[in-house]
Amino acid sequence: MNNDLSVTPGLPTDVELDVAFELNGQPVQLRCPPDTRLLTLLRERWHLTGAKRGCEVGRCGACMVWLNGEPANACLLMAWQLHGQRVRTIESVAAASESAPVREALARCGGVQCGYCTAGMVMNMTWLHQLHPPPSADEAIEMMSGNLCRCTGYAGIQRAVRALFPADGEKSLEPNSVNPVP
């Protein structure tokens, strides 16, 4: 019995597919079983370990990436779905400083403890922060419901969201303007 969680049980693993897509702004090509998970490719082929293995069923958000600019769980994306698509990981988003206001808000508001869920939280919050018009704080908190944290109890994360998305829907654009909510 094959215990490899990177492929779908019951499908033949000797079938391979040529896949070409964009990863963090760079074209990539590979040959792999069509049901190889993006999470496995990121971590094992390209050593991009920001996306974490959590639930592997799309419920925790620890493996969040952007697929064509939208949040997606890498544990649910199979190689055959990637052909011709654009994928960005936390490594790319953090390097481009898009996530600086979000990372600062999480740090200032006590929204980080062990760090396991942080990359997924940052990916989702950064995407929300770039929406036009921006969501309200309550809407943003609701839209973060696919990101689970087992350490913080969510109070610090919610303070960070409220710092980024004030009640009137106007977002804070300056990284140094993020203040913790008492």
Order of alpha helices (4+ residues) and beta strands (2+ residues): beta-beta-beta-beta-alpha-beta-alpha-alpha-alpha-alpha-alpha
